[in-house]
Amino acid sequence: MRFRFSVKFLIVSSVVVILAVIGGLFAISAAGLVTHEQHEGYFGPAISSDKNQIWFFQRNSSGWAIGPGWEHFTPPARVYMQSDRLSLCYLDRASGKFETVLSWNSTPLQGRFLRNYRGRVLNILGTRIRIHADGKIEYAARLSIPTVPRSETWSVSGRWPTSAPLPAWKKQGTNLSGLSEPVVAGDLEVISLPGKENFPAGIVLLNHRDRTLSIPVRNQVYKELYPNGPDSETLFTSSRKKEIDRRDGMRRTHRELVERFQEKGMREGDALLAAGKEMARLGWWPTPKQIVATRIDSFPDGVTIFTIDPMEITVGLFPDLEKAMANPGKPTEQSGRYTRHRDYRTSERLNEFLMSDPERFGIRIDDTDYLVEIIPAKPPWR
C-alpha cells in the first residue's frame, strides 16, 4: 500500500513539474523573453540607368533569441543563428521577372551564438551595389560580430557576371562608403522601406515626376507594417534625389572640364588644378580666400602697413603676395600662414595680424606701395 502511494505521488509530482515547466515556458514566451526570429529583407537597392532593372541583396535569416535585450536597460539578448542566406537579385520591371544571380547559402554568422539587442537581434547587414555603364554589377556585403575585446568583421565582394567561382566570405572589412549607385535614374528613385529587426520590408520606387510611388518588392510582413501603404509625403521629404542630382552634375562637370583642359595640351596635374579653379568659379566647389593687390601712391587712413624686405620675396616667404603684385587687380588664392624666417619678423607679424580677419592691409617694398584687399572664402552656391 505504501509502495502504491509512493508511485502515485511520484507520478503526480512529475506531472506537476512538467506542467510548471510548460507553463513557465509559455510565460517566458508570452513575455517575449524567448522568441523565434525569422526575417526576410531587401538591402542596398540600385536602379539601372535605363530604369528597367532594380538590383538588391535579399537576406533570409532565422534564429532563437533569449532575454529582453532592451538597449540602455538590459544586457543584450543571447541569440543562436539557425540560418543566414544572402542572395544578389534583380527585378526586371518590364517583364516582372525576379531572378537570383548569386547566392550564399550561409554566412559566418550561421550556427553561432551571438549577443545582440532587439531591433537588430540577427545582426546588421551592410551592403553596396554599383551598376556600371557596361552593365556589370559591383557588389559588397559586410557583417560584424560583436565580440570581446574587438568585433569580428566578415565581408564578401566581387563583380557579376564573371567566370570566377562564387567568392567566399573573408574575415576582413570592405569599403562600403557611399550609397549603392545609381539609386536615381531620371525621375525614378529606389529606397529601402524600413521593416522589422533591421530587415527592410520592401523596396520603394518613387516617381518624382508625378509624385507617386510603388512597392515592386515586398516581404510577408509588409501588409502588417503598412496596412494602408507607406506615407508618401514622408518618403518624398526624405528623398535624396536633389542631393544626388547635384553630386552627379558636379562629377560630370569636373570630368568634362578636365577633358577640355587636357585637349588644350595640359598635363593631367595642371588640368586638374585648372578644373578645380573653374569648378569654384562656377559655384560647384567652395571658393578659397583670395587677395587682390593694387599699386597705389598713398595708403588710405587707418590701413596697417607692413614693410617687406625684397629678399623676403626672393627667398619665397610670401608666394601669394608675389603673385598678386605681379598680377595687380586679379584675385590670387591666399597661401595661408607664412613661413617664419630667422632673419625676418615680417611673416610672424603678418600671421598674427591676419588672425584678426582684416579686410585689407598695405605692403611696402622699397619705394613701391600696394593695397592688399582680402576676399573671404565662399561656400558653393549651386
Residue pairs with C-beta under 8 A, 6 or more apart in sequence:
25 34
28 34
29 35
32 68
33 66
33 67
33 68
34 64
34 65
34 66
35 64
35 65
36 62
36 63
36 64
36 65
37 61
37 62
37 63
37 64
37 65
37 79
37 121
37 122
37 197
38 61
38 62
39 59
39 60
39 61
39 62
39 122
39 195
39 196
39 197
39 199
39 219
40 58
40 59
40 60
40 199
40 219
40 220
41 58
41 59
41 125
41 195
41 198
41 199
41 200
41 201
41 219
42 56
42 57
42 58
42 59
42 192
42 200
42 202
42 203
42 217
42 219
43 56
43 57
43 58
43 59
43 125
43 127
43 141
43 192
43 200
44 56
44 57
44 127
44 128
44 129
44 180
44 192
45 54
45 55
45 56
45 129
45 180
45 183
45 190
45 191
45 192
45 203
46 54
46 55
46 56
46 129
46 130
46 131
46 180
46 181
46 182
46 183
46 190
47 53
47 54
47 55
47 131
47 182
47 183
47 184
47 185
47 188
47 189
47 190
47 205
48 54
48 55
48 131
48 135
48 182
48 185
49 131
49 133
49 182
49 185
50 185
51 93
51 185
51 186
51 188
52 92
52 93
52 94
53 90
53 91
53 92
53 93
53 131
54 90
54 91
54 93
54 190
54 203
54 205
54 216
54 217
55 88
55 89
55 90
55 129
55 131
55 137
55 180
56 89
56 90
56 91
56 129
56 203
56 217
57 86
57 87
57 88
57 89
57 125
57 127
57 129
57 139
57 141
58 86
58 87
58 89
58 100
59 84
59 85
59 86
59 87
59 125
59 199
60 83
60 84
60 85
60 87
61 81
61 83
61 84
61 85
61 109
61 122
61 199
62 81
62 82
62 83
62 122
63 79
63 80
63 81
63 82
63 83
63 121
63 122
64 79
64 80
64 82
65 77
65 78
65 79
65 116
65 118
65 121
66 77
66 78
66 79
67 74
67 75
67 76
67 77
67 78
68 74
68 77
68 118
69 75
69 76
69 77
69 116
69 117
69 118
69 121
70 117
70 118
71 117
71 118
71 119
75 115
76 115
76 116
76 117
76 146
77 115
77 116
77 117
77 118
77 121
78 113
78 114
78 115
79 113
79 114
79 115
79 116
79 121
79 122
80 112
80 113
80 114
81 109
81 110
81 111
81 112
81 113
81 114
81 122
81 123
82 110
82 111
83 106
83 110
84 106
84 107
84 109
84 110
84 122
85 103
85 104
85 105
85 106
85 107
86 103
86 104
86 107
86 125
86 141
86 156
87 100
87 102
87 103
87 104
88 100
88 101
88 102
88 103
88 129
88 137
88 139
88 160
89 98
89 99
89 100
89 101
90 98
90 99
90 101
91 97
91 98
91 99
91 216
91 217
92 98
92 99
93 216
98 217
101 137
101 160
101 161
102 139
102 160
102 166
104 156
104 166
104 169
107 143
107 154
107 169
108 143
108 145
108 152
108 154
108 169
108 171
109 122
109 123
109 143
109 145
112 145
114 123
114 145
114 146
115 146
116 122
116 123
116 146
118 197
119 197
119 198
120 197
120 198
121 197
122 197
122 198
122 199
123 143
123 144
123 145
124 143
124 144
124 198
125 141
125 142
125 143
125 198
126 141
126 142
126 143
126 176
127 139
127 140
127 141
127 142
127 176
127 180
128 139
128 140
128 141
128 176
128 178
128 179
128 180
129 137
129 138
129 139
129 180
129 181
130 137
130 138
130 139
130 180
130 181
131 137
131 181
131 182
132 138
136 159
136 160
136 161
137 159
137 160
137 161
138 157
138 158
138 159
139 157
139 158
139 159
139 160
140 155
140 156
140 157
140 174
140 175
140 176
141 155
141 156
141 157
141 174
142 153
142 154
142 155
142 173
142 174
142 176
143 153
143 154
143 155
144 151
144 152
144 153
144 154
145 151
145 152
145 153
145 154
152 171
153 171
153 172
153 173
154 169
154 170
154 171
154 172
155 169
155 170
155 172
155 173
155 174
156 167
156 168
156 169
156 170
156 174
157 167
157 174
158 164
158 167
179 240
179 244
182 244
183 189
183 190
183 191
183 240
183 244
184 240
184 241
184 244
184 245
184 248
187 207
187 208
187 209
188 205
188 206
188 207
188 208
189 205
189 206
189 208
189 239
189 240
189 241
189 244
190 203
190 204
190 205
190 206
191 203
191 204
191 206
191 235
191 238
191 239
192 200
192 202
192 203
192 204
193 200
193 201
193 202
193 203
193 204
193 215
193 218
193 222
193 226
193 230
194 200
194 201
195 201
195 202
195 219
195 221
195 222
195 225
196 221
196 225
199 219
201 218
201 219
201 221
201 222
201 225
201 226
202 215
202 217
202 218
202 219
202 222
203 215
203 216
203 217
203 218
204 213
204 214
204 215
204 230
204 235
205 213
205 214
205 215
205 216
206 213
206 235
206 236
206 239
206 241
207 213
207 214
208 236
208 239
208 241
211 232
211 236
212 232
213 230
213 232
213 235
215 222
215 229
215 230
246 382
249 284
249 382
250 279
250 284
250 285
250 382
253 279
253 282
253 284
254 275
254 279
254 284
257 274
257 275
257 278
257 279
258 268
258 271
258 272
258 275
261 270
261 271
261 274
261 275
262 268
262 271
266 274
276 285
279 285
280 286
280 287
280 288
281 287
282 382
283 380
283 381
283 382
284 380
284 382
285 380
286 377
286 378
286 379
286 380
287 377
287 378
288 333
288 334
288 377
289 333
289 334
289 374
289 375
289 376
289 377
290 331
290 332
290 333
290 334
290 374
290 375
291 320
291 321
291 324
291 331
291 332
291 334
291 372
291 373
291 374
291 375
292 324
292 329
292 330
292 331
292 332
292 372
292 373
292 375
293 321
293 324
293 325
293 327
293 328
293 329
293 332
293 363
293 370
293 371
293 372
294 328
294 329
294 370
294 371
294 372
294 373
295 325
295 328
295 368
295 369
295 370
296 369
296 370
296 371
297 369
298 369
299 305
299 362
299 369
299 371
300 371
303 360
303 361
303 362
303 371
304 353
304 358
304 361
304 362
305 361
305 362
305 363
305 364
306 346
306 349
306 350
306 353
306 361
306 362
306 363
306 364
307 346
307 363
307 364
307 365
308 318
308 321
308 346
308 363
308 364
308 365
309 344
309 346
309 365
310 365
310 366
312 318
312 341
312 344
312 346
312 347
313 321
313 322
313 365
315 341
316 322
316 339
317 338
317 339
317 341
317 344
317 346
317 347
318 335
318 338
318 347
318 350
319 335
320 332
320 333
320 334
320 335
321 363
321 372
323 332
324 330
324 332
324 370
324 372
325 365
325 370
328 370
331 375
334 374
337 351
338 347
338 350
338 351
339 347
340 347
340 348
341 347
350 361
353 361
358 374
359 373
359 374
360 371
360 372
360 373
360 374
361 372
361 374
362 369
362 370
362 371
362 372
363 369
363 370
363 372
364 370
